[in-house]
Amino acid sequence: MKTILVTGGAGFLGSHLCDALVTDNKVICVDNFFTGNEKNIKHLIGNPNFKMVSHDIIMPLFIPDEKIDQIYNLACPASPVHYQFNAIRTIKANVVGTMNILGLARQHNARILQASTSEVYGDPLEHPQKESYKGNVNPIGIRACYDEGKRCAETLMFDYHRQNKVDIKVVRIFNTYGPRMAKDDGRVVSNFITQALAGKDITVYGDGKQTRSFCYVSNLIMGIVNMMNQDEFIGPVNLGNPKEFTILELAQKIIEMTKSESKIIFEKLPQDDPIQRKPDITLAKQKLGWEPKIELSEGLRTTVSYFKEIL
């Protein structure tokens, strides 16, 4: 039985990851509950394999009474609404926080996986995006606290690996959806579902022809765990669904699924919002034997049911 630490463990992805790990491992969940939610891990409280630590990784973290084997670093606001709320803290979480967790990994001689993001590619000029693509990011835009913060976090991971021999893994996560998404996180799937269920107009930014790929959360978690537990490859590797949909197609699917009478309205596209986003997952197939299996319609049904319950 390994001892595994998950930062951001009470968040959307982090809580699902804790669920996947806790049966066969001792899991230490670290979260400051800025975007994480205690409800996401409530069912794990009392499990002898689960421990909750309330902590902000901007501050140094010490775990003196445990020998940690693996660390998943997921701690960072991940939606524009949340990461732009306090841009400086977002940068600190990505840079200072990542340094702190890398220091912890070095201290414990633990393997560490960094949850990076497709946002490192910015508004891409290459489509689909391969891991070799260097990106098209605006370093002074309103999204830069997250985009450049995550790019710097990747730099830190590789420098700690080269300089201090820290055992690292880096995954670049593309749009992911499913139960436990926050209803007010501003992401397109949660936005559309909550608007449709409330019978409100569905807000599409731009002309709706911009594309995204949507990966169901259980598929993504499997890819992350596969990456952590193989020895040959450190990454970065894209994890996401290569099936591409326009934002308008997504809105229409959700209206149909919820039987909503909502109308689609259009508003101005936010600054630096990517026009196209689609992962090339060739590397994930080759190195991890991984690809997503759950189709968008199937995943949306489960996600809509979840939002019906919490709303």
MARMITI-398150 format. One record per residue (C-alpha): residue number from 1; residue in one letter; x, y, z. Coordinates in nm, 4 decimals, padded with zeros to 6 digits. Example, Ala and Ser with C-alpha at 12.3 -4.5 7.8 and 13.67 -1.06 7.14 Angstrom:
BEGIN
   seq   type          u          v          w
     1      A    01.2300   -00.4500    00.7800
     2      S    01.3670   -00.1060    00.7140
//
This chain:
BEGIN
   seq   type          u          v          w
     1      M    00.0000    00.0000    00.0000
     2      K    00.1461    00.3337   -00.1104
     3      T    00.1003    00.6667    00.0665
     4      I   -00.0175    00.9161   -00.1947
     5      L   -00.0632    01.2893   -00.1476
     6      V   -00.3129    01.4756   -00.3689
     7      T   -00.3043    01.8565   -00.3673
     8      G   -00.6330    02.0115   -00.4716
     9      G   -00.7865    01.6843   -00.3573
    10      A   -01.1272    01.8345   -00.2728
    11      G   -01.1678    01.9846   -00.6180
    12      F   -01.3544    01.8489   -00.9192
    13      L   -01.0701    01.6378   -01.0573
    14      G   -00.8920    01.5901   -00.7256
    15      S   -01.1894    01.4312   -00.5496
    16      H   -01.2419    01.1824   -00.8333
    17      L   -00.8719    01.1016   -00.8171
    18      C   -00.8945    01.0415   -00.4417
    19      D   -01.1868    00.8046   -00.5069
    20      A   -00.9789    00.6104   -00.7597
    21      L   -00.6793    00.5795   -00.5262
    22      V   -00.8238    00.5267   -00.1800
    23      T   -00.9229    00.1605   -00.2128
    24      D   -00.5661    00.0349   -00.2535
    25      N   -00.3600    00.3216   -00.1070
    26      K   -00.3392    00.5587    00.1845
    27      V   -00.4469    00.8995    00.0489
    28      I   -00.3584    01.2376    00.1997
    29      C   -00.5865    01.5038    00.0517
    30      V   -00.4527    01.8624    00.0711
    31      D   -00.6817    02.1546   -00.0102
    32      N   -00.7432    02.5131    00.1009
    33      F   -01.1075    02.5019   -00.0197
    34      F   -01.0811    02.8119   -00.2375
    35      T   -01.2376    02.6236   -00.5271
    36      G   -01.2485    02.2773   -00.3681
    37      N   -01.5623    02.1704   -00.1829
    38      E   -01.5873    01.9631    00.1342
    39      K   -01.8983    01.7956   -00.0117
    40      N   -01.6802    01.6379   -00.2810
    41      I   -01.4892    01.4333   -00.0225
    42      K   -01.7543    01.4010    00.2487
    43      H   -01.8089    01.0337    00.1635
    44      L   -01.4368    00.9648    00.2259
    45      I   -01.4246    01.1133    00.5772
    46      G   -01.3913    00.8261    00.8227
    47      N   -01.2263    00.5958    00.5713
    48      P   -00.9105    00.4661    00.7443
    49      N   -00.7172    00.5067    00.4184
    50      F   -00.8087    00.8754    00.3843
    51      K   -00.6720    01.1827    00.5606
    52      M   -00.7678    01.5464    00.5001
    53      V   -00.5147    01.8288    00.5478
    54      S   -00.6381    02.1884    00.5154
    55      H   -00.3479    02.3805    00.3669
    56      D   -00.2623    02.6363    00.0964
    57      I    00.0392    02.5170   -00.1040
    58      I    00.1595    02.8761   -00.1398
    59      M    00.2904    02.8082    00.2109
    60      P    00.5515    02.5326    00.2652
    61      L    00.4008    02.1928    00.3435
    62      F    00.5621    01.9427    00.5805
    63      I    00.4441    01.5850    00.6336
    64      P    00.6912    01.4644    00.8980
    65      D    00.5052    01.1560    01.0217
    66      E    00.4442    00.9874    00.6850
    67      K    00.6683    00.8503    00.4092
    68      I    00.5078    00.9738    00.0881
    69      D    00.5507    00.7590   -00.2229
    70      Q    00.3631    00.9635   -00.4837
    71      I    00.2319    01.3197   -00.5180
    72      Y   -00.0334    01.4402   -00.7606
    73      N   -00.0157    01.8207   -00.7832
    74      L   -00.3611    01.9428   -00.8889
    75      A   -00.3844    02.2509   -00.6656
    76      C   -00.4753    02.5574   -00.8724
    77      P   -00.7963    02.7384   -00.9708
    78      A   -00.8726    02.6004   -01.3176
    79      S   -01.1591    02.8057   -01.4616
    80      P   -01.1361    03.1687   -01.5806
    81      V   -01.3885    03.2900   -01.3219
    82      H   -01.1768    03.1479   -01.0403
    83      Y   -00.8222    03.2025   -01.1638
    84      Q   -00.8915    03.5630   -01.2652
    85      F   -01.0553    03.6397   -00.9287
    86      N   -00.7105    03.6831   -00.7753
    87      A   -00.4568    03.6604   -01.0558
    88      I   -00.1536    03.7080   -00.8320
    89      R   -00.2551    03.4202   -00.6036
    90      T   -00.3067    03.2055   -00.9137
    91      I    00.0498    03.2772   -01.0253
    92      K    00.1748    03.2035   -00.6728
    93      A   -00.0112    02.8708   -00.6659
    94      N    00.1503    02.7721   -00.9944
    95      V    00.5021    02.8956   -00.9192
    96      V    00.5587    02.9172   -00.5414
    97      G    00.3135    02.6336   -00.4760
    98      T    00.4762    02.4058   -00.7324
    99      M    00.8201    02.4809   -00.5861
   100      N    00.6915    02.3908   -00.2397
   101      I    00.5441    02.0613   -00.3570
   102      L    00.8555    01.9770   -00.5583
   103      G    01.0574    02.0393   -00.2414
   104      L    00.8284    01.7983   -00.0572
   105      A    00.8746    01.5382   -00.3324
   106      R    01.2518    01.5778   -00.3103
   107      Q    01.2438    01.5460    00.0692
   108      H    01.0438    01.2214    00.0530
   109      N    01.2069    01.0902   -00.2646
   110      A    00.8543    01.0682   -00.4049
   111      R    00.7391    01.0599   -00.7649
   112      I    00.5401    01.3734   -00.8502
   113      L    00.2851    01.4290   -01.1265
   114      Q    00.2041    01.7828   -01.2392
   115      A   -00.1464    01.8482   -01.3675
   116      S   -00.0674    02.0914   -01.6460
   117      T   -00.3176    02.2095   -01.9029
   118      S   -00.3982    02.2579   -02.2690
   119      E   -00.3862    02.6302   -02.1882
   120      V   -00.0071    02.6108   -02.2232
   121      Y   -00.0780    02.6107   -02.5985
   122      G   -00.2689    02.9399   -02.5762
   123      D   -00.4784    03.0264   -02.8834
   124      P   -00.3078    02.7628   -03.0973
   125      L   -00.1786    02.8152   -03.4479
   126      E   -00.1292    02.4375   -03.4807
   127      H   -00.4326    02.2097   -03.4972
   128      P   -00.4629    01.9560   -03.3442
   129      Q   -00.2068    02.0321   -03.0751
   130      K    00.0906    01.7978   -03.0330
   131      E    00.3139    01.8036   -02.7250
   132      S    00.5962    01.9395   -02.9418
   133      Y    00.3983    02.2575   -03.0161
   134      K    00.5446    02.5518   -02.8197
   135      G    00.2196    02.7488   -02.8024
   136      N    00.0797    03.0934   -02.8771
   137      V    00.0274    03.2579   -02.5383
   138      N   -00.0238    03.6254   -02.4554
   139      P    00.2044    03.6815   -02.1519
   140      I    00.0264    04.0029   -02.0458
   141      G   -00.3364    03.9068   -02.1081
   142      I   -00.6093    03.8383   -01.8525
   143      R   -00.5582    03.4609   -01.8866
   144      A   -00.1792    03.4780   -01.8468
   145      C   -00.1858    03.4208   -01.4691
   146      Y   -00.3044    03.0682   -01.5464
   147      D   -00.1521    03.0035   -01.8916
   148      E    00.1959    03.1327   -01.8094
   149      G    00.1717    03.0080   -01.4517
   150      K    00.1190    02.6532   -01.5772
   151      R    00.3988    02.6924   -01.8326
   152      C    00.6332    02.8025   -01.5538
   153      A    00.5194    02.5087   -01.3399
   154      E    00.6245    02.2736   -01.6208
   155      T    00.9618    02.4505   -01.6356
   156      L    01.0076    02.3990   -01.2616
   157      M    00.9201    02.0312   -01.2904
   158      F    01.1804    01.9690   -01.5571
   159      D    01.4473    02.1807   -01.3858
   160      Y    01.3971    01.9932   -01.0567
   161      H    01.4230    01.6712   -01.2566
   162      R    01.7445    01.7737   -01.4306
   163      Q    01.9086    01.9479   -01.1359
   164      N    01.7817    01.7523   -00.8345
   165      K    01.6880    01.4181   -00.9952
   166      V    01.3258    01.4478   -00.8819
   167      D    01.1104    01.1743   -01.0404
   168      I    00.8472    01.3679   -01.2397
   169      K    00.5478    01.3151   -01.4670
   170      V    00.3677    01.5927   -01.6577
   171      V    00.0198    01.5666   -01.8117
   172      R   -00.1542    01.8371   -02.0143
   173      I   -00.5260    01.8167   -01.9416
   174      F   -00.7801    01.9263   -02.2018
   175      N   -01.1446    02.0181   -02.1318
   176      T   -01.2880    01.7743   -01.8798
   177      Y   -01.6431    01.7553   -01.7463
   178      G   -01.8596    01.5438   -01.5185
   179      P   -02.0216    01.5310   -01.1736
   180      R   -01.8773    01.7601   -00.9033
   181      M   -01.8057    02.0466   -01.1417
   182      A   -01.8869    02.3692   -00.9574
   183      K   -02.2088    02.5247   -01.0824
   184      D   -02.0540    02.8739   -01.0800
   185      D   -01.7123    02.7986   -01.2281
   186      G   -01.7813    02.9667   -01.5619
   187      R   -01.6844    02.6634   -01.7697
   188      V   -01.8853    02.6053   -02.0810
   189      V   -02.0404    02.2694   -01.9839
   190      S   -02.1512    02.3777   -01.6361
   191      N   -02.2668    02.7169   -01.7683
   192      F   -02.4846    02.5670   -02.0384
   193      I   -02.6358    02.2973   -01.8147
   194      T   -02.7233    02.5343   -01.5290
   195      Q   -02.8707    02.7894   -01.7712
   196      A   -03.0732    02.5225   -01.9533
   197      L   -03.2082    02.3661   -01.6330
   198      A   -03.3133    02.7111   -01.5082
   199      G   -03.4790    02.7940   -01.8413
   200      K   -03.2477    03.0910   -01.8898
   201      D   -03.0911    03.2067   -02.2144
   202      I   -02.7761    03.0115   -02.2973
   203      T   -02.4822    03.2464   -02.3387
   204      V   -02.2498    03.1696   -02.6282
   205      Y   -01.9423    03.3880   -02.6595
   206      G   -01.8357    03.4808   -03.0109
   207      D   -02.0160    03.3170   -03.3025
   208      G   -02.0170    02.9716   -03.1402
   209      K   -01.8069    02.8207   -03.4171
   210      Q   -01.5005    02.7909   -03.1933
   211      T   -01.4270    02.4285   -03.1079
   212      R   -01.3495    02.2297   -02.7968
   213      S   -01.2998    01.8618   -02.7139
   214      F   -01.4677    01.7235   -02.4038
   215      C   -01.3314    01.4335   -02.1975
   216      Y   -01.5443    01.2655   -01.9303
   217      V   -01.3853    01.2777   -01.5874
   218      S   -01.3526    00.9020   -01.5245
   219      N   -01.1639    00.8587   -01.8527
   220      L   -00.9264    01.1411   -01.7617
   221      I   -00.8553    01.0049   -01.4130
   222      M   -00.7613    00.6695   -01.5654
   223      G   -00.5120    00.8465   -01.7938
   224      I   -00.3574    01.0382   -01.5027
   225      V   -00.3151    00.7236   -01.2928
   226      N   -00.1696    00.5341   -01.5900
   227      M    00.0850    00.8114   -01.6398
   228      M    00.1889    00.8103   -01.2746
   229      N    00.2398    00.4354   -01.2643
   230      Q    00.4584    00.3777   -01.5687
   231      D    00.8339    00.4169   -01.5477
   232      E    00.9592    00.4838   -01.8989
   233      F    00.8114    00.8209   -01.9863
   234      I    00.7987    01.1535   -01.8000
   235      G    00.5960    01.3596   -02.0469
   236      P    00.4522    01.5992   -02.1167
   237      V    00.1583    01.4081   -02.2590
   238      N   -00.1812    01.5315   -02.3773
   239      L   -00.4855    01.3829   -02.2030
   240      G   -00.8187    01.4697   -02.3576
   241      N   -01.0801    01.3639   -02.6077
   242      P   -00.9795    01.4254   -02.9714
   243      K   -01.3425    01.4384   -03.0883
   244      E   -01.4104    01.8033   -03.1667
   245      F   -01.7384    01.9923   -03.1237
   246      T   -01.8341    02.3535   -03.1833
   247      I   -01.9684    02.5479   -02.8870
   248      L   -02.2997    02.5805   -03.0709
   249      E   -02.3214    02.2019   -03.1100
   250      L   -02.2642    02.1629   -02.7363
   251      A   -02.5352    02.4183   -02.6550
   252      Q   -02.7847    02.2457   -02.8847
   253      K   -02.7056    01.9024   -02.7359
   254      I   -02.7670    02.0303   -02.3834
   255      I   -03.0929    02.2065   -02.4781
   256      E   -03.2171    01.8832   -02.6363
   257      M   -03.1039    01.6671   -02.3431
   258      T   -03.2621    01.8894   -02.0772
   259      K   -03.5775    01.9508   -02.2854
   260      S   -03.5213    02.3166   -02.2098
   261      E   -03.6956    02.6091   -02.3791
   262      S   -03.3799    02.8175   -02.3436
   263      K   -03.2736    03.0324   -02.6346
   264      I   -02.9130    03.0809   -02.7448
   265      I   -02.7823    03.4365   -02.7221
   266      F   -02.4442    03.5649   -02.8365
   267      E   -02.2004    03.7890   -02.6536
   268      K   -01.8521    03.9216   -02.7263
   269      L   -01.5694    03.6680   -02.7152
   270      P   -01.3411    03.7263   -02.4120
   271      Q   -00.9790    03.8320   -02.4679
   272      D   -00.7426    03.5501   -02.5751
   273      D   -01.0183    03.2880   -02.5738
   274      P   -00.8905    03.0031   -02.7972
   275      I   -01.0669    02.9541   -03.1314
   276      Q   -00.9693    02.5877   -03.1631
   277      R   -00.8757    02.3284   -02.9054
   278      K   -00.8175    01.9613   -02.9868
   279      P   -00.5511    01.7260   -02.8493
   280      D   -00.3350    01.4986   -03.0556
   281      I   -00.3304    01.1921   -02.8254
   282      T   -00.0983    00.9746   -03.0351
   283      L    00.1627    00.9848   -02.7580
   284      A   -00.0891    00.8845   -02.4885
   285      K   -00.1960    00.5863   -02.6994
   286      Q    00.1646    00.4798   -02.7594
   287      K    00.3099    00.5357   -02.4128
   288      L    00.0104    00.4755   -02.1849
   289      G   -00.2225    00.2578   -02.3904
   290      W   -00.4858    00.5192   -02.3121
   291      E   -00.7687    00.6841   -02.5000
   292      P   -01.1091    00.8084   -02.3824
   293      K   -01.4050    00.5734   -02.4271
   294      I   -01.7123    00.7621   -02.3041
   295      E   -01.8989    00.9541   -02.5749
   296      L   -02.0153    01.3118   -02.5135
   297      S   -02.3871    01.2234   -02.5096
   298      E   -02.3332    00.9532   -02.2461
   299      G   -02.1168    01.1749   -02.0258
   300      L   -02.3530    01.4688   -02.0540
   301      R   -02.6473    01.2578   -01.9348
   302      T   -02.4634    01.1770   -01.6112
   303      T   -02.3497    01.5373   -01.5715
   304      V   -02.6995    01.6781   -01.6293
   305      S   -02.8376    01.4353   -01.3675
   306      Y   -02.5770    01.5579   -01.1184
   307      F   -02.6683    01.9232   -01.1758
   308      K   -03.0388    01.8451   -01.1409
   309      E   -02.9628    01.7060   -00.7954
   310      I   -02.7471    01.9936   -00.6697
   311      L   -02.9702    02.2658   -00.8132
//
